[in-house]
Amino acid sequence: MGYIIGIDGGGTKTLGYIGDTDGNILGVFSSGAANYFSIGIDKVKANLEHVIQSLCKKVQIDKKDLTLISLGLAGVDREQDRKIIMNMISQIGINCKIILNNDAKTALVGAHGQEKGIILISGTGSICYGIDSNGRIKRAGGWGHIIDDEGSAYDIAIKGLKSVIKAFDGRGQKTLLKEKILKYLHLYSVEELIQFIYSKETTKDHIAKIAPIVMQSSVEGDNVSKHIMNEAIQSLIDMVIVVINDLDFNEERVELALTGGVFNNSEIIKQQFIDKVTVQLQNLNLHRPLFDGAVGSMLIGWRSLNINYDIKRLKENLKEVVDYEQRSINENKAGVQDF
């Protein structure tokens, strides 16, 4: 029996599954981020090695026993980036077959269970990625938080912070965001925001966590927040429109999966997006992702080896693995407390 690892590495965490060549998932493990643009090569290497070694340990094999590792990683679109990642994998001591894709592609495959459809991701960053009936690929967005990522949590949060500053100066409307953001950050004045925003300790993830405040304030009727969210939603819709217009789905209804914290943290905001996008695009079937990007990496790995898998059985299999992992974590915590 051979063993396969599927990994999804993004800006927040690295999630991995280990499976066999019979189409079964056997274990799961997660570690820190895997975007070397954000945290550097050495940290990404350490996180990937931690995931791979931990997964091998779960099934009591050595990494030399692996048949294939399929990875979906952020920032691997250029050939230079791919060389850096492949060199990193080699240094870890991996000699098996490697499949390397952008994490948006593996997220799409996980979401639809196949290499076809569209996924719209709005988390810390944002991107829309599609594959049509002919295997053609189109992406929109995802150029990073400094120049793009419109409609993302970071984008929403930054606009929220800007609105607080402008209201304080008298250049903008008054907004509920002032009190809410200051309270969240445990600050007493708008001037103190400078220390938070420009601190070396403050990352884009720290800033992105302010987005739910803007989203909730929008729901509560704050006009400034409503304007920010309307802009964010339209930016995300524009990405979908560009991707659909550039691909050919043979007049079929287009399967669109929505994922990421912006959609997952507020059903109201998610419904506002659905209401608007279905007015502008009438040929959509919207749904939640079937699986995460790490399972998407696993599916790509299995397909490359001509291994069949059943979606229904895989759902049940995955639930058993995740439930077992959670029970083990809870038992370990209880053991520590008892001690």
C-alpha positions in Angstrom: 0.0 0.0 0.0 1.2 3.5 -0.8 0.6 6.7 1.1 -0.3 10.2 -0.2 -0.2 13.5 1.6 -2.4 16.4 0.5 -1.5 19.9 1.9 -3.2 23.3 1.8 -0.8 26.1 2.9 -2.0 29.7 3.2 -1.3 32.9 5.0 -2.8 31.7 8.3 -2.2 27.9 8.6 -1.0 24.7 6.9 -3.5 21.9 6.9 -2.6 18.4 5.7 -4.2 15.0 5.3 -2.5 11.6 4.8 -4.3 9.0 2.8 -3.6 5.7 1.0 -3.7 4.5 -2.5 -7.2 2.9 -2.0 -8.8 6.4 -1.8 -9.0 6.6 2.0 -8.0 9.5 4.3 -6.2 8.2 7.4 -5.2 11.3 9.4 -5.1 15.1 9.7 -2.7 17.6 11.1 -2.3 21.4 11.0 0.6 23.8 11.7 1.5 27.5 11.0 1.4 29.5 7.8 3.0 28.5 4.5 3.3 31.8 2.6 7.0 32.6 2.4 6.3 36.1 1.2 4.7 36.8 4.6 6.8 34.7 7.1 10.0 33.8 5.2 11.4 30.6 3.7 12.8 29.1 6.9 9.4 29.3 8.8 7.5 27.9 5.9 10.0 25.0 5.6 9.7 24.3 9.3 5.9 24.3 9.1 5.7 22.0 6.1 8.2 19.6 7.7 6.2 19.6 10.9 3.0 18.7 9.0 4.6 16.0 6.9 6.5 14.3 9.8 3.4 14.5 12.0 1.2 12.9 9.4 3.7 10.1 8.8 3.8 9.5 12.5 0.1 9.1 12.6 0.2 6.0 10.3 3.6 4.9 11.6 5.6 5.3 8.4 8.8 7.2 7.4 8.7 10.0 4.9 10.7 7.8 2.5 7.6 5.5 2.3 5.5 8.3 0.8 4.3 7.8 -2.8 3.3 11.4 -3.5 2.8 14.8 -1.9 0.3 17.2 -3.4 0.5 20.8 -2.3 -1.6 23.8 -2.7 0.4 26.8 -1.6 0.0 30.6 -1.7 2.4 32.5 -3.9 3.6 29.7 -6.3 2.5 31.2 -9.7 5.9 32.2 -11.0 8.6 29.7 -12.0 11.0 31.3 -9.6 8.6 30.7 -6.7 8.1 27.1 -7.7 11.8 26.5 -7.7 12.1 28.0 -4.2 9.3 25.7 -2.9 10.7 22.6 -4.6 14.1 23.3 -3.2 12.5 23.7 0.2 10.8 20.3 -0.1 14.1 18.7 -1.2 15.9 20.1 1.9 13.2 18.5 4.1 14.3 15.1 2.6 11.3 14.3 0.4 12.2 12.2 -2.6 8.7 11.1 -3.7 6.6 12.6 -6.6 5.6 16.2 -5.9 2.6 18.0 -7.3 2.6 21.8 -6.7 -0.4 24.1 -7.3 -1.6 27.5 -6.3 -3.8 27.2 -3.2 -6.7 28.7 -5.1 -6.8 25.7 -7.5 -6.7 23.1 -4.7 -9.5 25.1 -2.9 -11.5 24.9 -6.1 -11.0 21.2 -6.5 -11.9 20.6 -2.9 -15.0 22.8 -3.1 -16.4 21.0 -6.2 -14.8 17.6 -5.9 -13.4 18.0 -9.4 -11.3 20.4 -11.6 -14.2 22.4 -12.8 -16.2 25.3 -11.5 -15.5 28.6 -9.8 -14.4 29.4 -6.3 -14.6 32.9 -4.7 -12.4 33.2 -1.6 -12.8 36.2 0.7 -10.7 35.7 3.8 -7.7 37.8 4.9 -7.1 38.1 1.2 -9.4 37.6 -1.8 -9.3 35.8 -5.2 -11.7 34.3 -7.7 -10.4 31.2 -9.6 -12.2 29.2 -12.3 -11.7 26.2 -14.5 -14.1 25.6 -17.4 -15.3 22.6 -19.3 -12.1 22.6 -21.5 -9.7 22.8 -18.6 -9.0 26.5 -19.2 -8.0 28.5 -16.1 -8.9 32.1 -15.2 -8.2 34.0 -12.0 -9.0 37.5 -10.9 -7.7 39.3 -7.8 -5.3 37.8 -5.3 -2.5 40.3 -6.0 -1.8 40.9 -2.3 -3.0 43.3 0.4 -0.8 46.2 -0.6 -2.2 46.7 -4.1 -5.3 44.5 -4.3 -7.3 41.9 -2.3 -10.5 44.0 -2.7 -13.5 42.6 -0.9 -11.2 40.8 1.6 -11.3 41.1 5.4 -8.1 43.1 5.2 -9.6 45.5 2.7 -12.8 45.9 4.7 -10.8 46.5 7.9 -8.5 49.1 6.4 -11.5 51.0 5.0 -13.0 50.8 8.4 -9.9 52.2 10.1 -9.7 55.0 7.4 -13.3 56.0 8.1 -12.5 56.3 11.8 -9.6 58.6 11.1 -11.5 60.7 8.6 -14.5 61.1 11.0 -12.1 62.1 13.7 -10.6 64.8 11.4 -13.9 66.0 10.3 -13.3 64.8 6.7 -15.9 62.0 6.9 -19.2 61.0 8.4 -19.6 60.0 12.0 -19.6 56.2 12.4 -20.2 53.6 15.0 -16.9 52.1 14.1 -14.9 54.6 16.3 -16.2 53.3 19.6 -16.4 49.7 18.5 -12.9 49.5 17.1 -11.3 51.3 20.0 -13.1 49.0 22.4 -11.9 45.9 20.5 -8.3 47.1 20.5 -8.5 48.2 24.2 -7.6 51.8 23.2 -8.9 55.1 24.7 -8.4 57.5 21.8 -8.2 57.6 18.0 -4.6 58.9 18.3 -3.6 55.6 19.8 -4.6 53.8 16.6 -1.3 55.0 15.1 0.7 52.8 17.5 -1.5 49.7 16.6 -1.4 50.3 12.9 2.3 51.0 12.5 3.6 48.7 15.1 6.1 46.0 13.8 4.1 43.5 15.8 0.9 44.3 13.9 0.4 41.9 10.9 -2.2 42.0 8.1 -4.0 39.2 10.0 -4.3 41.4 13.1 -5.8 44.2 10.9 -8.1 41.8 9.1 -9.7 40.7 12.4 -11.3 44.1 12.6 -13.5 43.3 9.5 -16.2 41.5 11.5 -16.8 44.8 13.4 -17.4 46.6 10.1 -19.7 43.8 9.0 -21.7 43.8 12.1 -21.9 47.6 12.1 -23.3 47.4 8.6 -26.0 45.1 9.7 -26.8 47.5 12.6 -27.4 50.2 10.1 -24.2 52.3 10.3 -24.1 54.2 6.9 -20.3 54.3 6.7 -20.1 50.5 7.3 -22.9 49.8 4.8 -21.0 51.8 2.2 -17.8 49.8 2.9 -19.6 46.5 2.6 -21.5 47.5 -0.5 -18.1 48.3 -2.2 -16.6 45.0 -0.9 -19.5 42.9 -2.2 -19.4 44.6 -5.6 -15.6 44.1 -5.9 -16.1 40.4 -5.3 -19.0 40.3 -7.8 -16.7 42.0 -10.4 -14.1 39.2 -9.9 -16.7 36.6 -10.6 -18.0 38.4 -13.7 -14.4 38.6 -15.2 -13.8 34.9 -14.6 -17.1 33.8 -16.1 -16.7 36.0 -19.1 -13.3 34.7 -19.9 -14.2 31.0 -19.6 -16.6 28.6 -21.5 -19.0 26.4 -19.5 -20.8 25.3 -22.6 -24.0 27.1 -21.6 -24.2 25.1 -18.4 -25.2 26.7 -15.1 -21.9 27.7 -13.4 -21.1 26.2 -10.1 -19.8 28.9 -7.7 -18.5 28.0 -4.2 -18.1 30.7 -1.6 -15.5 30.4 1.2 -13.4 32.5 3.5 -14.0 34.4 6.7 -16.1 37.2 5.2 -18.7 34.7 4.0 -18.3 32.3 7.0 -18.6 34.9 9.7 -21.8 36.6 8.7 -24.8 34.9 7.1 -26.4 38.3 6.6 -23.4 39.6 4.6 -23.2 36.4 2.7 -26.9 36.6 1.8 -26.4 40.2 0.7 -23.7 39.0 -1.7 -25.9 36.2 -3.0 -28.9 38.6 -3.6 -26.7 41.0 -5.6 -24.7 38.5 -7.6 -27.8 36.5 -8.7 -29.3 39.7 -10.1 -26.2 40.4 -12.1 -25.5 36.8 -13.1 -28.5 34.6 -13.6 -26.7 31.3 -14.6 -25.2 30.5 -11.2 -25.6 27.6 -8.8 -24.1 28.8 -5.5 -23.1 26.3 -2.7 -20.8 25.7 0.2 -17.5 23.9 -0.6 -17.7 20.1 -0.4 -14.2 19.9 1.1 -11.3 22.2 2.1 -8.2 22.9 0.0 -6.2 20.1 1.6 -8.7 17.5 0.5 -8.6 19.2 -2.9 -4.8 18.6 -2.9 -5.5 15.0 -2.1 -8.0 14.6 -4.9 -5.5 16.0 -7.4 -2.9 13.5 -6.1 -5.3 10.6 -6.4 -6.3 11.6 -9.9 -2.7 11.8 -11.0 -2.3 8.2 -9.9 -5.6 7.1 -11.5 -7.1 6.3 -8.1 -10.9 6.4 -7.9 -12.7 8.0 -5.0 -16.3 8.3 -4.0 -17.5 11.7 -2.8 -20.2 10.4 -0.4 -17.9 7.8 1.1 -15.1 10.4 1.3 -17.4 12.8 3.3 -18.1 10.0 5.8 -14.4 9.0 6.0 -13.3 12.6 6.6 -15.9 13.1 9.3 -14.6 10.0 11.1 -11.0 11.2 10.9 -11.7 14.7 12.1 -14.0 13.5 14.9 -11.3 11.1 16.0 -8.7 13.8 16.0 -10.9 16.1 18.0 -11.6 13.4 20.6 -7.9 12.7 20.9 -7.2 16.5 21.5 -10.0 16.6 24.1 -8.7 13.5 25.9 -5.2 15.0 26.0 -6.4 18.2 27.4 -8.4 16.3 30.1 -5.3 14.3 30.9 -3.3 17.4 31.5 -6.0 18.9 33.7 -6.4 15.7 35.7 -2.6 15.6 36.3 
